[in-house]
Amino acid sequence: MELSSVPSDARLLVLAGEVASAVQQHRLTLVTAESCSGGWIAKALTDLPGSSAWFDAGVVTYSYEAKEALLGVNPRTLERAGAVSEETVLEMVSGALARFGAGVAVAVTGIAGPSGGTSDKPVGSVWIGWKRRGGYAHAQLFHFPGDREAVRRQTVAAALIGLCQALTG
């Protein structure tokens, strides 16, 4: 599955359906830990009828304090690397699995804009992490073009595509 443009609601629903099928096929439940997407990944997944059978929880954490309290992100990680970093997203996704009973998790943190970007981390910079219980977390940095809505839509699609890949090998 490729991400080639800003996905429509219909495209996000298709991707969510593919995740749902894969999660159910593996008899798992799923948890999301979101920052810049503001719960949109959880919304896309729970738009599907019957999602309560496989969707465990969704956590939206914008502040450092929320990332620490709800997901167990180490304050030193946030001070050293910042919220938008590989280290932070890996701790977010691992923390989500540790705190909930799910078998697979996705976490996102980034800068959706229109402000907040820097030369090191421009608007559109998004880290996404995935992890299956018992496995290793992995993360990928994306640089999405467009306005806030476009960045967030592309984030949701990339998170869902990565979940499918994590579940299907």
C-alpha positions as CSV (number, residue, x, y, z in Angstrom):
1,M,0.0,0.0,0.0
2,E,1.5,3.3,-1.1
3,L,0.7,6.8,0.2
4,S,0.7,9.0,-2.9
5,S,-1.6,11.9,-2.1
6,V,-3.8,13.3,0.6
7,P,-6.3,10.5,1.4
8,S,-10.0,11.1,1.4
9,D,-12.4,9.9,4.1
10,A,-13.3,7.0,1.9
11,R,-9.6,6.0,1.5
12,L,-9.1,6.2,5.3
13,L,-12.1,4.0,5.8
14,V,-10.7,1.4,3.4
15,L,-7.4,1.4,5.2
16,A,-9.1,1.2,8.6
17,G,-11.0,-1.9,7.3
18,E,-7.8,-3.5,6.2
19,V,-6.3,-2.9,9.7
20,A,-9.5,-4.3,11.3
21,S,-9.3,-7.5,9.2
22,A,-5.6,-8.0,10.1
23,V,-6.1,-7.4,13.8
24,Q,-9.1,-9.8,13.9
25,Q,-7.3,-12.4,11.8
26,H,-4.4,-12.4,14.4
27,R,-7.0,-12.4,17.3
28,L,-5.5,-9.2,18.7
29,T,-6.7,-5.9,20.1
30,L,-5.3,-2.5,19.2
31,V,-4.4,0.7,21.1
32,T,-3.5,4.1,19.7
33,A,-1.3,6.8,21.2
34,E,-1.7,10.0,19.3
35,S,-0.4,13.5,19.4
36,C,-0.5,15.5,16.2
37,S,-3.4,13.4,14.8
38,G,-5.6,14.3,17.7
39,G,-7.3,11.0,17.9
40,W,-8.1,10.7,14.2
41,I,-6.5,7.2,13.9
42,A,-8.8,6.0,16.7
43,K,-11.7,7.7,15.0
44,A,-11.0,6.1,11.7
45,L,-10.8,2.7,13.3
46,T,-13.9,3.1,15.5
47,D,-16.0,4.4,12.6
48,L,-16.2,0.7,11.7
49,P,-19.2,-1.2,13.0
50,G,-18.1,-3.9,15.5
51,S,-14.8,-2.1,16.4
52,S,-15.4,-2.7,20.1
53,A,-14.5,-6.4,19.5
54,W,-10.9,-5.5,18.6
55,F,-10.2,-1.8,19.5
56,D,-9.0,-1.5,23.1
57,A,-8.2,2.2,23.7
58,G,-7.0,5.4,22.2
59,V,-4.9,8.0,24.1
60,V,-4.3,11.6,22.9
61,T,-1.3,13.2,24.6
62,Y,-0.2,16.7,23.4
63,S,1.7,17.9,26.5
64,Y,4.9,16.5,27.9
65,E,3.1,15.9,31.2
66,A,0.4,13.8,29.5
67,K,3.0,11.8,27.6
68,E,4.7,11.1,30.9
69,A,1.6,10.3,33.0
70,L,-0.5,8.3,30.4
71,L,2.2,6.6,28.3
72,G,5.3,6.5,30.6
73,V,7.5,8.6,28.4
74,N,10.7,9.4,30.4
75,P,11.0,13.1,31.1
76,R,14.7,13.0,30.2
77,T,13.7,11.7,26.8
78,L,11.4,14.6,26.2
79,E,14.0,17.1,27.5
80,R,16.8,15.6,25.4
81,A,15.1,14.7,22.2
82,G,11.8,16.6,22.3
83,A,8.3,15.4,21.7
84,V,8.8,15.0,18.0
85,S,11.5,12.4,18.0
86,E,12.2,8.7,17.3
87,E,13.0,8.2,21.0
88,T,9.7,9.7,22.1
89,V,7.5,7.8,19.7
90,L,9.2,4.5,20.6
91,E,8.5,5.2,24.3
92,M,4.9,6.2,23.4
93,V,4.1,3.0,21.5
94,S,5.8,0.8,24.1
95,G,4.0,2.6,26.9
96,A,0.7,2.2,25.2
97,L,1.2,-1.6,25.1
98,A,2.4,-1.7,28.7
99,R,-0.6,0.2,30.0
100,F,-3.3,-1.5,28.0
101,G,-4.1,-5.1,27.3
102,A,-3.8,-4.8,23.5
103,G,-1.6,-6.9,21.3
104,V,-0.6,-4.2,18.8
105,A,-0.1,-0.4,19.1
106,V,0.6,2.6,16.9
107,A,1.9,6.0,18.2
108,V,2.3,9.3,16.4
109,T,4.0,12.5,17.3
110,G,4.7,15.4,14.9
111,I,4.2,19.0,13.8
112,A,1.0,19.4,11.8
113,G,1.3,23.2,11.6
114,P,0.7,25.8,10.6
115,S,3.2,26.9,13.2
116,G,5.6,25.1,15.5
117,G,8.1,24.0,13.0
118,T,11.9,24.6,13.2
119,S,14.7,24.2,10.7
120,D,15.5,20.8,12.3
121,K,11.8,19.8,12.6
122,P,9.8,21.6,10.0
123,V,6.0,21.5,9.8
124,G,5.0,18.2,8.3
125,S,7.6,16.2,10.3
126,V,5.9,13.2,11.8
127,W,7.3,10.2,13.7
128,I,5.1,7.1,13.6
129,G,5.9,4.0,15.7
130,W,4.4,0.5,15.7
131,K,4.8,-2.4,18.0
132,R,3.3,-5.9,18.6
133,R,3.3,-7.3,22.1
134,G,6.4,-9.4,22.5
135,G,8.1,-7.7,19.6
136,Y,10.4,-4.8,19.0
137,A,9.1,-1.3,18.4
138,H,10.0,0.4,15.2
139,A,9.5,3.9,14.0
140,Q,9.7,5.9,10.8
141,L,10.0,9.6,10.1
142,F,7.8,11.2,7.5
143,H,7.8,14.7,6.0
144,F,4.2,15.3,4.8
145,P,3.5,18.3,2.6
146,G,0.5,20.6,2.8
147,D,-1.6,22.4,5.4
148,R,-2.6,21.1,8.8
149,E,-5.5,18.9,7.5
150,A,-3.3,17.4,4.8
151,V,-0.5,16.6,7.2
152,R,-3.0,15.0,9.6
153,R,-4.8,12.9,6.9
154,Q,-1.4,11.6,5.6
155,T,-0.4,10.8,9.2
156,V,-3.5,8.7,9.7
157,A,-3.1,6.9,6.4
158,A,0.6,6.2,7.0
159,A,-0.2,4.9,10.5
160,L,-2.8,2.6,9.2
161,I,-0.6,1.3,6.4
162,G,2.2,0.6,8.8
163,L,-0.2,-1.3,11.1
164,C,-1.2,-3.5,8.2
165,Q,2.5,-4.1,7.4
166,A,3.3,-4.8,11.1
167,L,0.4,-7.4,11.2
168,T,1.0,-9.1,7.9
169,G,4.8,-9.4,8.1
